[in-house]
Amino acid sequence: MEDVLKTFPTGSGKNFTIIHSSTKTKVVKTRLACKSLRDRSMRIIYAYHDVTATFVYIEIYFKGDKENEERERIKEYLKRYRD
């Protein structure tokens, strides 16, 4: 996954959705198949910081355990890293 992100920081294709976008930071939700889960999907929420070209994983969860990402966690993260 990280090799893909180095080339396409906000992803490429239908498995990536930008859920927050500002001038310096993008928060992206992506789906990743996991062999340990018999090819069912994990959801990964990460922030990409344009200026420093860094990634920060905010949340990783199994879609079967919960329906959606924790919006409060994302809001708290963005409060700490305002741009």
mmCIF file of the N, C-alpha and C atoms, coordinates in Angstrom:
data_MODEL
# 
_entry.id   MODEL 
# 
loop_
_atom_site.group_PDB 
_atom_site.id 
_atom_site.type_symbol 
_atom_site.label_atom_id 
_atom_site.label_alt_id 
_atom_site.label_comp_id 
_atom_site.label_asym_id 
_atom_site.label_entity_id 
_atom_site.label_seq_id 
_atom_site.pdbx_PDB_ins_code 
_atom_site.Cartn_x 
_atom_site.Cartn_y 
_atom_site.Cartn_z 
_atom_site.occupancy 
_atom_site.B_iso_or_equiv 
_atom_site.pdbx_formal_charge 
_atom_site.auth_seq_id 
_atom_site.auth_comp_id 
_atom_site.auth_asym_id 
_atom_site.auth_atom_id 
_atom_site.pdbx_PDB_model_num 
ATOM 1   N N  . MET A 1 1  ? 0.814   -1.196  0.000  1.00 0.00 ? 1  MET A N  1 
ATOM 2   C CA . MET A 1 1  ? 0.000   0.000   0.000  1.00 0.00 ? 1  MET A CA 1 
ATOM 3   C C  . MET A 1 1  ? 0.857   1.260   0.000  1.00 0.00 ? 1  MET A C  1 
ATOM 4   N N  . GLU A 1 2  ? 1.890   1.268   0.821  1.00 0.00 ? 2  GLU A N  1 
ATOM 5   C CA . GLU A 1 2  ? 2.697   2.477   0.913  1.00 0.00 ? 2  GLU A CA 1 
ATOM 6   C C  . GLU A 1 2  ? 3.414   2.793   -0.399 1.00 0.00 ? 2  GLU A C  1 
ATOM 7   N N  . ASP A 1 3  ? 3.728   1.782   -1.198 1.00 0.00 ? 3  ASP A N  1 
ATOM 8   C CA . ASP A 1 3  ? 4.327   2.045   -2.506 1.00 0.00 ? 3  ASP A CA 1 
ATOM 9   C C  . ASP A 1 3  ? 3.349   2.792   -3.410 1.00 0.00 ? 3  ASP A C  1 
ATOM 10  N N  . VAL A 1 4  ? 2.087   2.405   -3.355 1.00 0.00 ? 4  VAL A N  1 
ATOM 11  C CA . VAL A 1 4  ? 1.052   3.098   -4.139 1.00 0.00 ? 4  VAL A CA 1 
ATOM 12  C C  . VAL A 1 4  ? 0.936   4.533   -3.663 1.00 0.00 ? 4  VAL A C  1 
ATOM 13  N N  . LEU A 1 5  ? 0.924   4.747   -2.350 1.00 0.00 ? 5  LEU A N  1 
ATOM 14  C CA . LEU A 1 5  ? 0.755   6.090   -1.805 1.00 0.00 ? 5  LEU A CA 1 
ATOM 15  C C  . LEU A 1 5  ? 1.917   7.012   -2.137 1.00 0.00 ? 5  LEU A C  1 
ATOM 16  N N  . LYS A 1 6  ? 3.109   6.468   -2.261 1.00 0.00 ? 6  LYS A N  1 
ATOM 17  C CA . LYS A 1 6  ? 4.254   7.296   -2.639 1.00 0.00 ? 6  LYS A CA 1 
ATOM 18  C C  . LYS A 1 6  ? 4.059   7.873   -4.034 1.00 0.00 ? 6  LYS A C  1 
ATOM 19  N N  . THR A 1 7  ? 3.440   7.104   -4.914 1.00 0.00 ? 7  THR A N  1 
ATOM 20  C CA . THR A 1 7  ? 3.189   7.557   -6.283 1.00 0.00 ? 7  THR A CA 1 
ATOM 21  C C  . THR A 1 7  ? 1.915   8.389   -6.381 1.00 0.00 ? 7  THR A C  1 
ATOM 22  N N  . PHE A 1 8  ? 0.873   7.948   -5.697 1.00 0.00 ? 8  PHE A N  1 
ATOM 23  C CA . PHE A 1 8  ? -0.429  8.622   -5.701 1.00 0.00 ? 8  PHE A CA 1 
ATOM 24  C C  . PHE A 1 8  ? -0.840  8.891   -4.251 1.00 0.00 ? 8  PHE A C  1 
ATOM 25  N N  . PRO A 1 9  ? -0.380  10.000  -3.647 1.00 0.00 ? 9  PRO A N  1 
ATOM 26  C CA . PRO A 1 9  ? -0.604  10.243  -2.218 1.00 0.00 ? 9  PRO A CA 1 
ATOM 27  C C  . PRO A 1 9  ? -2.062  10.224  -1.772 1.00 0.00 ? 9  PRO A C  1 
ATOM 28  N N  . THR A 1 10 ? -2.966  10.598  -2.642 1.00 0.00 ? 10 THR A N  1 
ATOM 29  C CA . THR A 1 10 ? -4.379  10.560  -2.267 1.00 0.00 ? 10 THR A CA 1 
ATOM 30  C C  . THR A 1 10 ? -5.096  9.407   -2.947 1.00 0.00 ? 10 THR A C  1 
ATOM 31  N N  . GLY A 1 11 ? -4.313  8.441   -3.422 1.00 0.00 ? 11 GLY A N  1 
ATOM 32  C CA . GLY A 1 11 ? -4.885  7.238   -3.992 1.00 0.00 ? 11 GLY A CA 1 
ATOM 33  C C  . GLY A 1 11 ? -5.185  7.347   -5.465 1.00 0.00 ? 11 GLY A C  1 
ATOM 34  N N  . SER A 1 12 ? -5.602  6.217   -6.000 1.00 0.00 ? 12 SER A N  1 
ATOM 35  C CA . SER A 1 12 ? -5.952  6.128   -7.411 1.00 0.00 ? 12 SER A CA 1 
ATOM 36  C C  . SER A 1 12 ? -7.028  5.057   -7.561 1.00 0.00 ? 12 SER A C  1 
ATOM 37  N N  . GLY A 1 13 ? -8.103  5.415   -8.191 1.00 0.00 ? 13 GLY A N  1 
ATOM 38  C CA . GLY A 1 13 ? -9.166  4.446   -8.423 1.00 0.00 ? 13 GLY A CA 1 
ATOM 39  C C  . GLY A 1 13 ? -10.330 4.593   -7.472 1.00 0.00 ? 13 GLY A C  1 
ATOM 40  N N  . LYS A 1 14 ? -11.268 3.670   -7.602 1.00 0.00 ? 14 LYS A N  1 
ATOM 41  C CA . LYS A 1 14 ? -12.526 3.754   -6.870 1.00 0.00 ? 14 LYS A CA 1 
ATOM 42  C C  . LYS A 1 14 ? -12.407 3.385   -5.394 1.00 0.00 ? 14 LYS A C  1 
ATOM 43  N N  . ASN A 1 15 ? -11.293 2.798   -4.977 1.00 0.00 ? 15 ASN A N  1 
ATOM 44  C CA . ASN A 1 15 ? -11.131 2.397   -3.579 1.00 0.00 ? 15 ASN A CA 1 
ATOM 45  C C  . ASN A 1 15 ? -10.639 3.522   -2.672 1.00 0.00 ? 15 ASN A C  1 
ATOM 46  N N  . PHE A 1 16 ? -10.411 4.705   -3.214 1.00 0.00 ? 16 PHE A N  1 
ATOM 47  C CA . PHE A 1 16 ? -9.933  5.844   -2.450 1.00 0.00 ? 16 PHE A CA 1 
ATOM 48  C C  . PHE A 1 16 ? -10.947 6.980   -2.512 1.00 0.00 ? 16 PHE A C  1 
ATOM 49  N N  . THR A 1 17 ? -11.262 7.563   -1.347 1.00 0.00 ? 17 THR A N  1 
ATOM 50  C CA . THR A 1 17 ? -12.187 8.684   -1.284 1.00 0.00 ? 17 THR A CA 1 
ATOM 51  C C  . THR A 1 17 ? -11.584 9.756   -0.384 1.00 0.00 ? 17 THR A C  1 
ATOM 52  N N  . ILE A 1 18 ? -11.469 10.975  -0.894 1.00 0.00 ? 18 ILE A N  1 
ATOM 53  C CA . ILE A 1 18 ? -10.997 12.085  -0.070 1.00 0.00 ? 18 ILE A CA 1 
ATOM 54  C C  . ILE A 1 18 ? -12.180 12.567  0.758  1.00 0.00 ? 18 ILE A C  1 
ATOM 55  N N  . ILE A 1 19 ? -12.051 12.489  2.098  1.00 0.00 ? 19 ILE A N  1 
ATOM 56  C CA . ILE A 1 19 ? -13.160 12.881  2.963  1.00 0.00 ? 19 ILE A CA 1 
ATOM 57  C C  . ILE A 1 19 ? -12.922 14.242  3.619  1.00 0.00 ? 19 ILE A C  1 
ATOM 58  N N  . HIS A 1 20 ? -11.714 14.799  3.458  1.00 0.00 ? 20 HIS A N  1 
ATOM 59  C CA . HIS A 1 20 ? -11.409 16.163  3.896  1.00 0.00 ? 20 HIS A CA 1 
ATOM 60  C C  . HIS A 1 20 ? -10.297 16.679  3.006  1.00 0.00 ? 20 HIS A C  1 
ATOM 61  N N  . SER A 1 21 ? -10.430 17.928  2.578  1.00 0.00 ? 21 SER A N  1 
ATOM 62  C CA . SER A 1 21 ? -9.392  18.517  1.745  1.00 0.00 ? 21 SER A CA 1 
ATOM 63  C C  . SER A 1 21 ? -9.202  19.979  2.126  1.00 0.00 ? 21 SER A C  1 
ATOM 64  N N  . SER A 1 22 ? -7.962  20.333  2.446  1.00 0.00 ? 22 SER A N  1 
ATOM 65  C CA . SER A 1 22 ? -7.611  21.722  2.683  1.00 0.00 ? 22 SER A CA 1 
ATOM 66  C C  . SER A 1 22 ? -6.347  22.001  1.870  1.00 0.00 ? 22 SER A C  1 
ATOM 67  N N  . THR A 1 23 ? -5.810  23.195  2.008  1.00 0.00 ? 23 THR A N  1 
ATOM 68  C CA . THR A 1 23 ? -4.660  23.558  1.179  1.00 0.00 ? 23 THR A CA 1 
ATOM 69  C C  . THR A 1 23 ? -3.444  22.676  1.413  1.00 0.00 ? 23 THR A C  1 
ATOM 70  N N  . LYS A 1 24 ? -3.259  22.201  2.660  1.00 0.00 ? 24 LYS A N  1 
ATOM 71  C CA . LYS A 1 24 ? -2.055  21.428  2.973  1.00 0.00 ? 24 LYS A CA 1 
ATOM 72  C C  . LYS A 1 24 ? -2.308  19.989  3.380  1.00 0.00 ? 24 LYS A C  1 
ATOM 73  N N  . THR A 1 25 ? -3.540  19.658  3.740  1.00 0.00 ? 25 THR A N  1 
ATOM 74  C CA . THR A 1 25 ? -3.830  18.330  4.268  1.00 0.00 ? 25 THR A CA 1 
ATOM 75  C C  . THR A 1 25 ? -5.037  17.709  3.581  1.00 0.00 ? 25 THR A C  1 
ATOM 76  N N  . LYS A 1 26 ? -4.915  16.443  3.252  1.00 0.00 ? 26 LYS A N  1 
ATOM 77  C CA . LYS A 1 26 ? -6.027  15.659  2.719  1.00 0.00 ? 26 LYS A CA 1 
ATOM 78  C C  . LYS A 1 26 ? -6.232  14.464  3.647  1.00 0.00 ? 26 LYS A C  1 
ATOM 79  N N  . VAL A 1 27 ? -7.480  14.176  3.975  1.00 0.00 ? 27 VAL A N  1 
ATOM 80  C CA . VAL A 1 27 ? -7.794  12.963  4.736  1.00 0.00 ? 27 VAL A CA 1 
ATOM 81  C C  . VAL A 1 27 ? -8.494  12.022  3.766  1.00 0.00 ? 27 VAL A C  1 
ATOM 82  N N  . VAL A 1 28 ? -7.964  10.817  3.673  1.00 0.00 ? 28 VAL A N  1 
ATOM 83  C CA . VAL A 1 28 ? -8.420  9.862   2.671  1.00 0.00 ? 28 VAL A CA 1 
ATOM 84  C C  . VAL A 1 28 ? -8.910  8.586   3.354  1.00 0.00 ? 28 VAL A C  1 
ATOM 85  N N  . LYS A 1 29 ? -9.994  8.052   2.816  1.00 0.00 ? 29 LYS A N  1 
ATOM 86  C CA . LYS A 1 29 ? -10.526 6.761   3.259  1.00 0.00 ? 29 LYS A CA 1 
ATOM 87  C C  . LYS A 1 29 ? -10.287 5.777   2.115  1.00 0.00 ? 29 LYS A C  1 
ATOM 88  N N  . THR A 1 30 ? -9.708  4.635   2.439  1.00 0.00 ? 30 THR A N  1 
ATOM 89  C CA . THR A 1 30 ? -9.448  3.643   1.408  1.00 0.00 ? 30 THR A CA 1 
ATOM 90  C C  . THR A 1 30 ? -9.857  2.250   1.884  1.00 0.00 ? 30 THR A C  1 
ATOM 91  N N  . ARG A 1 31 ? -10.030 1.399   0.928  1.00 0.00 ? 31 ARG A N  1 
ATOM 92  C CA . ARG A 1 31 ? -10.403 0.011   1.180  1.00 0.00 ? 31 ARG A CA 1 
ATOM 93  C C  . ARG A 1 31 ? -9.229  -0.863  0.757  1.00 0.00 ? 31 ARG A C  1 
ATOM 94  N N  . LEU A 1 32 ? -8.883  -1.837  1.600  1.00 0.00 ? 32 LEU A N  1 
ATOM 95  C CA . LEU A 1 32 ? -7.751  -2.698  1.323  1.00 0.00 ? 32 LEU A CA 1 
ATOM 96  C C  . LEU A 1 32 ? -8.140  -4.140  1.630  1.00 0.00 ? 32 LEU A C  1 
ATOM 97  N N  . ALA A 1 33 ? -8.037  -5.019  0.640  1.00 0.00 ? 33 ALA A N  1 
ATOM 98  C CA . ALA A 1 33 ? -8.351  -6.439  0.847  1.00 0.00 ? 33 ALA A CA 1 
ATOM 99  C C  . ALA A 1 33 ? -7.306  -7.049  1.767  1.00 0.00 ? 33 ALA A C  1 
ATOM 100 N N  . CYS A 1 34 ? -7.752  -7.919  2.648  1.00 0.00 ? 34 CYS A N  1 
ATOM 101 C CA . CYS A 1 34 ? -6.863  -8.536  3.630  1.00 0.00 ? 34 CYS A CA 1 
ATOM 102 C C  . CYS A 1 34 ? -6.992  -10.059 3.548  1.00 0.00 ? 34 CYS A C  1 
ATOM 103 N N  . LYS A 1 35 ? -5.886  -10.756 3.218  1.00 0.00 ? 35 LYS A N  1 
ATOM 104 C CA . LYS A 1 35 ? -5.928  -12.215 3.097  1.00 0.00 ? 35 LYS A CA 1 
ATOM 105 C C  . LYS A 1 35 ? -6.295  -12.885 4.415  1.00 0.00 ? 35 LYS A C  1 
ATOM 106 N N  . SER A 1 36 ? -5.857  -12.321 5.533  1.00 0.00 ? 36 SER A N  1 
ATOM 107 C CA . SER A 1 36 ? -6.184  -12.892 6.845  1.00 0.00 ? 36 SER A CA 1 
ATOM 108 C C  . SER A 1 36 ? -7.681  -12.893 7.105  1.00 0.00 ? 36 SER A C  1 
ATOM 109 N N  . LEU A 1 37 ? -8.382  -11.995 6.455  1.00 0.00 ? 37 LEU A N  1 
ATOM 110 C CA . LEU A 1 37 ? -9.842  -11.908 6.592  1.00 0.00 ? 37 LEU A CA 1 
ATOM 111 C C  . LEU A 1 37 ? -10.540 -12.545 5.396  1.00 0.00 ? 37 LEU A C  1 
ATOM 112 N N  . ARG A 1 38 ? -9.826  -13.465 4.740  1.00 0.00 ? 38 ARG A N  1 
ATOM 113 C CA . ARG A 1 38 ? -10.348 -14.163 3.553  1.00 0.00 ? 38 ARG A CA 1 
ATOM 114 C C  . ARG A 1 38 ? -10.750 -13.178 2.456  1.00 0.00 ? 38 ARG A C  1 
ATOM 115 N N  . ASP A 1 39 ? -9.863  -12.222 2.210  1.00 0.00 ? 39 ASP A N  1 
ATOM 116 C CA . ASP A 1 39 ? -10.002 -11.195 1.177  1.00 0.00 ? 39 ASP A CA 1 
ATOM 117 C C  . ASP A 1 39 ? -11.144 -10.220 1.409  1.00 0.00 ? 39 ASP A C  1 
ATOM 118 N N  . ARG A 1 40 ? -11.648 -10.174 2.631  1.00 0.00 ? 40 ARG A N  1 
ATOM 119 C CA . ARG A 1 40 ? -12.607 -9.123  2.941  1.00 0.00 ? 40 ARG A CA 1 
ATOM 120 C C  . ARG A 1 40 ? -11.828 -7.842  3.219  1.00 0.00 ? 40 ARG A C  1 
ATOM 121 N N  . SER A 1 41 ? -12.512 -6.723  3.287  1.00 0.00 ? 41 SER A N  1 
ATOM 122 C CA . SER A 1 41 ? -11.837 -5.429  3.304  1.00 0.00 ? 41 SER A CA 1 
ATOM 123 C C  . SER A 1 41 ? -11.617 -4.824  4.682  1.00 0.00 ? 41 SER A C  1 
ATOM 124 N N  . MET A 1 42 ? -10.469 -4.185  4.785  1.00 0.00 ? 42 MET A N  1 
ATOM 125 C CA . MET A 1 42 ? -10.157 -3.304  5.910  1.00 0.00 ? 42 MET A CA 1 
ATOM 126 C C  . MET A 1 42 ? -10.376 -1.876  5.397  1.00 0.00 ? 42 MET A C  1 
ATOM 127 N N  . ARG A 1 43 ? -10.732 -0.993  6.286  1.00 0.00 ? 43 ARG A N  1 
ATOM 128 C CA . ARG A 1 43 ? -10.828 0.428   5.941  1.00 0.00 ? 43 ARG A CA 1 
ATOM 129 C C  . ARG A 1 43 ? -9.667  1.138   6.617  1.00 0.00 ? 43 ARG A C  1 
ATOM 130 N N  . ILE A 1 44 ? -9.020  2.003   5.889  1.00 0.00 ? 44 ILE A N  1 
ATOM 131 C CA . ILE A 1 44 ? -7.896  2.768   6.406  1.00 0.00 ? 44 ILE A CA 1 
ATOM 132 C C  . ILE A 1 44 ? -8.179  4.242   6.175  1.00 0.00 ? 44 ILE A C  1 
ATOM 133 N N  . ILE A 1 45 ? -8.088  5.008   7.250  1.00 0.00 ? 45 ILE A N  1 
ATOM 134 C CA . ILE A 1 45 ? -8.244  6.459   7.172  1.00 0.00 ? 45 ILE A CA 1 
ATOM 135 C C  . ILE A 1 45 ? -6.860  7.044   7.445  1.00 0.00 ? 45 ILE A C  1 
ATOM 136 N N  . TYR A 1 46 ? -6.368  7.871   6.522  1.00 0.00 ? 46 TYR A N  1 
ATOM 137 C CA . TYR A 1 46 ? -5.060  8.478   6.718  1.00 0.00 ? 46 TYR A CA 1 
ATOM 138 C C  . TYR A 1 46 ? -5.064  9.927   6.269  1.00 0.00 ? 46 TYR A C  1 
ATOM 139 N N  . ALA A 1 47 ? -4.116  10.683  6.810  1.00 0.00 ? 47 ALA A N  1 
ATOM 140 C CA . ALA A 1 47 ? -3.933  12.080  6.413  1.00 0.00 ? 47 ALA A CA 1 
ATOM 141 C C  . ALA A 1 47 ? -2.654  12.164  5.589  1.00 0.00 ? 47 ALA A C  1 
ATOM 142 N N  . TYR A 1 48 ? -2.714  12.956  4.537  1.00 0.00 ? 48 TYR A N  1 
ATOM 143 C CA . TYR A 1 48 ? -1.529  13.228  3.735  1.00 0.00 ? 48 TYR A CA 1 
ATOM 144 C C  . TYR A 1 48 ? -1.238  14.714  3.846  1.00 0.00 ? 48 TYR A C  1 
ATOM 145 N N  . HIS A 1 49 ? -0.025  15.048  4.265  1.00 0.00 ? 49 HIS A N  1 
ATOM 146 C CA . HIS A 1 49 ? 0.396   16.442  4.424  1.00 0.00 ? 49 HIS A CA 1 
ATOM 147 C C  . HIS A 1 49 ? 1.271   16.822  3.239  1.00 0.00 ? 49 HIS A C  1 
ATOM 148 N N  . ASP A 1 50 ? 0.753   17.717  2.382  1.00 0.00 ? 50 ASP A N  1 
ATOM 149 C CA . ASP A 1 50 ? 1.448   18.107  1.154  1.00 0.00 ? 50 ASP A CA 1 
ATOM 150 C C  . ASP A 1 50 ? 2.827   18.699  1.406  1.00 0.00 ? 50 ASP A C  1 
ATOM 151 N N  . VAL A 1 51 ? 2.930   19.613  2.356  1.00 0.00 ? 51 VAL A N  1 
ATOM 152 C CA . VAL A 1 51 ? 4.175   20.343  2.574  1.00 0.00 ? 51 VAL A CA 1 
ATOM 153 C C  . VAL A 1 51 ? 5.324   19.409  2.954  1.00 0.00 ? 51 VAL A C  1 
ATOM 154 N N  . THR A 1 52 ? 5.056   18.469  3.847  1.00 0.00 ? 52 THR A N  1 
ATOM 155 C CA . THR A 1 52 ? 6.114   17.568  4.312  1.00 0.00 ? 52 THR A CA 1 
ATOM 156 C C  . THR A 1 52 ? 6.111   16.215  3.602  1.00 0.00 ? 52 THR A C  1 
ATOM 157 N N  . ALA A 1 53 ? 5.119   15.987  2.757  1.00 0.00 ? 53 ALA A N  1 
ATOM 158 C CA . ALA A 1 53 ? 4.956   14.718  2.032  1.00 0.00 ? 53 ALA A CA 1 
ATOM 159 C C  . ALA A 1 53 ? 4.946   13.533  3.000  1.00 0.00 ? 53 ALA A C  1 
ATOM 160 N N  . THR A 1 54 ? 4.174   13.676  4.080  1.00 0.00 ? 54 THR A N  1 
ATOM 161 C CA . THR A 1 54 ? 4.083   12.613  5.075  1.00 0.00 ? 54 THR A CA 1 
ATOM 162 C C  . THR A 1 54 ? 2.662   12.086  5.192  1.00 0.00 ? 54 THR A C  1 
ATOM 163 N N  . PHE A 1 55 ? 2.578   10.836  5.657  1.00 0.00 ? 55 PHE A N  1 
ATOM 164 C CA . PHE A 1 55 ? 1.301   10.165  5.885  1.00 0.00 ? 55 PHE A CA 1 
ATOM 165 C C  . PHE A 1 55 ? 1.157   9.889   7.378  1.00 0.00 ? 55 PHE A C  1 
ATOM 166 N N  . VAL A 1 56 ? -0.060  10.038  7.873  1.00 0.00 ? 56 VAL A N  1 
ATOM 167 C CA . VAL A 1 56 ? -0.355  9.689   9.258  1.00 0.00 ? 56 VAL A CA 1 
ATOM 168 C C  . VAL A 1 56 ? -1.615  8.829   9.239  1.00 0.00 ? 56 VAL A C  1 
ATOM 169 N N  . TYR A 1 57 ? -1.499  7.618   9.752  1.00 0.00 ? 57 TYR A N  1 
ATOM 170 C CA . TYR A 1 57 ? -2.668  6.747   9.826  1.00 0.00 ? 57 TYR A CA 1 
ATOM 171 C C  . TYR A 1 57 ? -3.522  7.185   11.011 1.00 0.00 ? 57 TYR A C  1 
ATOM 172 N N  . ILE A 1 58 ? -4.791  7.453   10.747 1.00 0.00 ? 58 ILE A N  1 
ATOM 173 C CA . ILE A 1 58 ? -5.711  7.929   11.771 1.00 0.00 ? 58 ILE A CA 1 
ATOM 174 C C  . ILE A 1 58 ? -6.533  6.780   12.336 1.00 0.00 ? 58 ILE A C  1 
ATOM 175 N N  . GLU A 1 59 ? -6.969  5.882   11.460 1.00 0.00 ? 59 GLU A N  1 
ATOM 176 C CA . GLU A 1 59 ? -7.824  4.792   11.911 1.00 0.00 ? 59 GLU A CA 1 
ATOM 177 C C  . GLU A 1 59 ? -7.753  3.628   10.924 1.00 0.00 ? 59 GLU A C  1 
ATOM 178 N N  . ILE A 1 60 ? -7.757  2.421   11.459 1.00 0.00 ? 60 ILE A N  1 
ATOM 179 C CA . ILE A 1 60 ? -7.830  1.199   10.651 1.00 0.00 ? 60 ILE A CA 1 
ATOM 180 C C  . ILE A 1 60 ? -8.891  0.323   11.296 1.00 0.00 ? 60 ILE A C  1 
ATOM 181 N N  . TYR A 1 61 ? -9.855  -0.141  10.481 1.00 0.00 ? 61 TYR A N  1 
ATOM 182 C CA . TYR A 1 61 ? -10.914 -0.978  11.045 1.00 0.00 ? 61 TYR A CA 1 
ATOM 183 C C  . TYR A 1 61 ? -11.462 -1.945  9.998  1.00 0.00 ? 61 TYR A C  1 
ATOM 184 N N  . PHE A 1 62 ? -12.069 -3.005  10.488 1.00 0.00 ? 62 PHE A N  1 
ATOM 185 C CA . PHE A 1 62 ? -12.721 -4.004  9.646  1.00 0.00 ? 62 PHE A CA 1 
ATOM 186 C C  . PHE A 1 62 ? -14.166 -3.581  9.424  1.00 0.00 ? 62 PHE A C  1 
ATOM 187 N N  . LYS A 1 63 ? -14.566 -3.518  8.186  1.00 0.00 ? 63 LYS A N  1 
ATOM 188 C CA . LYS A 1 63 ? -15.915 -3.070  7.834  1.00 0.00 ? 63 LYS A CA 1 
ATOM 189 C C  . LYS A 1 63 ? -16.991 -3.915  8.512  1.00 0.00 ? 63 LYS A C  1 
ATOM 190 N N  . GLY A 1 64 ? -16.722 -5.192  8.758  1.00 0.00 ? 64 GLY A N  1 
ATOM 191 C CA . GLY A 1 64 ? -17.698 -6.055  9.419  1.00 0.00 ? 64 GLY A CA 1 
ATOM 192 C C  . GLY A 1 64 ? -17.911 -5.720  10.886 1.00 0.00 ? 64 GLY A C  1 
ATOM 193 N N  . ASP A 1 65 ? -16.944 -5.009  11.499 1.00 0.00 ? 65 ASP A N  1 
ATOM 194 C CA . ASP A 1 65 ? -17.057 -4.646  12.911 1.00 0.00 ? 65 ASP A CA 1 
ATOM 195 C C  . ASP A 1 65 ? -17.762 -3.320  13.133 1.00 0.00 ? 65 ASP A C  1 
ATOM 196 N N  . LYS A 1 66 ? -17.615 -2.404  12.195 1.00 0.00 ? 66 LYS A N  1 
ATOM 197 C CA . LYS A 1 66 ? -18.300 -1.113  12.321 1.00 0.00 ? 66 LYS A CA 1 
ATOM 198 C C  . LYS A 1 66 ? -18.546 -0.530  10.946 1.00 0.00 ? 66 LYS A C  1 
ATOM 199 N N  . GLU A 1 67 ? -19.608 0.223   10.843 1.00 0.00 ? 67 GLU A N  1 
ATOM 200 C CA . GLU A 1 67 ? -20.084 0.704   9.553  1.00 0.00 ? 67 GLU A CA 1 
ATOM 201 C C  . GLU A 1 67 ? -19.229 1.834   8.978  1.00 0.00 ? 67 GLU A C  1 
ATOM 202 N N  . ASN A 1 68 ? -18.891 2.824   9.802  1.00 0.00 ? 68 ASN A N  1 
ATOM 203 C CA . ASN A 1 68 ? -18.196 4.021   9.296  1.00 0.00 ? 68 ASN A CA 1 
ATOM 204 C C  . ASN A 1 68 ? -17.032 4.417   10.190 1.00 0.00 ? 68 ASN A C  1 
ATOM 205 N N  . GLU A 1 69 ? -16.212 5.307   9.634  1.00 0.00 ? 69 GLU A N  1 
ATOM 206 C CA . GLU A 1 69 ? -15.083 5.852   10.382 1.00 0.00 ? 69 GLU A CA 1 
ATOM 207 C C  . GLU A 1 69 ? -15.584 6.730   11.531 1.00 0.00 ? 69 GLU A C  1 
ATOM 208 N N  . GLU A 1 70 ? -14.703 6.964   12.504 1.00 0.00 ? 70 GLU A N  1 
ATOM 209 C CA . GLU A 1 70 ? -15.041 7.818   13.634 1.00 0.00 ? 70 GLU A CA 1 
ATOM 210 C C  . GLU A 1 70 ? -14.760 9.273   13.256 1.00 0.00 ? 70 GLU A C  1 
ATOM 211 N N  . ARG A 1 71 ? -15.802 9.996   12.903 1.00 0.00 ? 71 ARG A N  1 
ATOM 212 C CA . ARG A 1 71 ? -15.662 11.393  12.474 1.00 0.00 ? 71 ARG A CA 1 
ATOM 213 C C  . ARG A 1 71 ? -15.049 12.270  13.562 1.00 0.00 ? 71 ARG A C  1 
ATOM 214 N N  . GLU A 1 72 ? -15.359 11.988  14.823 1.00 0.00 ? 72 GLU A N  1 
ATOM 215 C CA . GLU A 1 72 ? -14.798 12.775  15.926 1.00 0.00 ? 72 GLU A CA 1 
ATOM 216 C C  . GLU A 1 72 ? -13.278 12.631  15.986 1.00 0.00 ? 72 GLU A C  1 
ATOM 217 N N  . ARG A 1 73 ? -12.789 11.438  15.748 1.00 0.00 ? 73 ARG A N  1 
ATOM 218 C CA . ARG A 1 73 ? -11.341 11.197  15.745 1.00 0.00 ? 73 ARG A CA 1 
ATOM 219 C C  . ARG A 1 73 ? -10.684 12.025  14.645 1.00 0.00 ? 73 ARG A C  1 
ATOM 220 N N  . ILE A 1 74 ? -11.302 12.081  13.492 1.00 0.00 ? 74 ILE A N  1 
ATOM 221 C CA . ILE A 1 74 ? -10.763 12.863  12.371 1.00 0.00 ? 74 ILE A CA 1 
ATOM 222 C C  . ILE A 1 74 ? -10.792 14.345  12.715 1.00 0.00 ? 74 ILE A C  1 
ATOM 223 N N  . LYS A 1 75 ? -11.885 14.819  13.285 1.00 0.00 ? 75 LYS A N  1 
ATOM 224 C CA . LYS A 1 75 ? -11.991 16.234  13.680 1.00 0.00 ? 75 LYS A CA 1 
ATOM 225 C C  . LYS A 1 75 ? -10.908 16.603  14.689 1.00 0.00 ? 75 LYS A C  1 
ATOM 226 N N  . GLU A 1 76 ? -10.686 15.727  15.678 1.00 0.00 ? 76 GLU A N  1 
ATOM 227 C CA . GLU A 1 76 ? -9.649  15.986  16.685 1.00 0.00 ? 76 GLU A CA 1 
ATOM 228 C C  . GLU A 1 76 ? -8.267  16.039  16.041 1.00 0.00 ? 76 GLU A C  1 
ATOM 229 N N  . TYR A 1 77 ? -8.012  15.143  15.117 1.00 0.00 ? 77 TYR A N  1 
ATOM 230 C CA . TYR A 1 77 ? -6.732  15.147  14.418 1.00 0.00 ? 77 TYR A CA 1 
ATOM 231 C C  . TYR A 1 77 ? -6.542  16.459  13.667 1.00 0.00 ? 77 TYR A C  1 
ATOM 232 N N  . LEU A 1 78 ? -7.563  16.891  12.953 1.00 0.00 ? 78 LEU A N  1 
ATOM 233 C CA . LEU A 1 78 ? -7.465  18.118  12.157 1.00 0.00 ? 78 LEU A CA 1 
ATOM 234 C C  . LEU A 1 78 ? -7.310  19.360  13.037 1.00 0.00 ? 78 LEU A C  1 
ATOM 235 N N  . LYS A 1 79 ? -7.896  19.345  14.216 1.00 0.00 ? 79 LYS A N  1 
ATOM 236 C CA . LYS A 1 79 ? -7.729  20.474  15.151 1.00 0.00 ? 79 LYS A CA 1 
ATOM 237 C C  . LYS A 1 79 ? -6.259  20.640  15.525 1.00 0.00 ? 79 LYS A C  1 
ATOM 238 N N  . ARG A 1 80 ? -5.571  19.524  15.717 1.00 0.00 ? 80 ARG A N  1 
ATOM 239 C CA . ARG A 1 80 ? -4.158  19.571  16.096 1.00 0.00 ? 80 ARG A CA 1 
ATOM 240 C C  . ARG A 1 80 ? -3.259  20.015  14.953 1.00 0.00 ? 80 ARG A C  1 
ATOM 241 N N  . TYR A 1 81 ? -3.679  19.792  13.720 1.00 0.00 ? 81 TYR A N  1 
ATOM 242 C CA . TYR A 1 81 ? -2.844  20.094  12.553 1.00 0.00 ? 81 TYR A CA 1 
ATOM 243 C C  . TYR A 1 81 ? -3.534  21.052  11.597 1.00 0.00 ? 81 TYR A C  1 
ATOM 244 N N  . ARG A 1 82 ? -3.959  22.152  12.118 1.00 0.00 ? 82 ARG A N  1 
ATOM 245 C CA . ARG A 1 82 ? -4.623  23.166  11.259 1.00 0.00 ? 82 ARG A CA 1 
ATOM 246 C C  . ARG A 1 82 ? -3.637  23.711  10.236 1.00 0.00 ? 82 ARG A C  1 
ATOM 247 N N  . ASP A 1 83 ? -4.195  24.001  9.018  1.00 0.00 ? 83 ASP A N  1 
ATOM 248 C CA . ASP A 1 83 ? -3.342  24.665  8.024  1.00 0.00 ? 83 ASP A CA 1 
ATOM 249 C C  . ASP A 1 83 ? -3.996  25.897  7.482  1.00 0.00 ? 83 ASP A C  1 
# 
